[in-house]
Amino acid sequence: MEEFTVFSDQEVEYYRRSTEELYTQTDKALVLNVGGVSLGDIARVPGMGLKRPRGIRGIEDWYMSLSTRRDHIYKIFEGQTEINLVNLEKLHAAVGERVAVAYLTGADFGTQNGPLISPQTYRNLFLPFHKRVNDWVHQNTTWKTLMHSCGSIWALLDDFISAGFDIINPVQCSAAHMNPFDLKRKFGSRITFWGGGVDTQSTLPFGSPQEVRSEVCERIRAFGPGGGFVFNAVHNIQALVPAENVLTMYRTAREYGRYPLRLESAA
């Protein structure tokens, strides 16, 4: 728990100054990355920023502890959430409604072939705290809340929606059970898809420009109708991706990703 603390006045002032500058000097919507809210984020488990990290610090031990030390994990999440709520109140007082989206969690819940945990484990351990945070944001701000989770998360999406998340990212369509048309049909009226625009594991790095164009058009056809889609590549663009493929992705999204959608002419 020592890595989760209430924000200092200096940290809050940084957020205030940065959001004010961006809000007044750009025409972009602002996304607020709220540090520390991401329950169970595996990047934090080793405690790399701590001099003498204590507690569960092995990644395998952490995942096993979700079953074998559930009461202990619950107490960690309980304490972390209390700190998060204080920090959210401080941040909102500083940045107000200049923020459009609050990025609340980047903990991954999916693998290539299925979820890392069962829906019941999510409901028992994570959902109560995710819901508390989302409820606070929705009751006290105009912000929309974003959840990042890679992998196959079809089996958990109903629970993520029940927890109050407005947006899911990065929408890894290459994972099992993550067909974009099926995702849109079942969940599209209840959550916004931010990502999924082109596969970053195969198509973008290894496909031809025409293959990139075709996949971008397909994803716009899948996710675009009726809104609820923020175009983005599935994940970060890695080194050695052909520049022409990146340019094709953006050009195609700009050409066909405007409303009213021209789906019949997308190819």
PyMOL commands that set and color helices and strands:
alter all, ss='L'
color gray80, all
select helices_A, chain A and resi 9-25+59-68+70-98+119-140+154-162+180-187+203-206+209-223+243-256+263-265
alter helices_A, ss='H'
color red, helices_A
select strands_A, chain A and resi 31-33+101-105+144-148+167-169+192-194+229-230
alter strands_A, ss='S'
color yellow, strands_A
deselect
rebuild
show_as cartoon
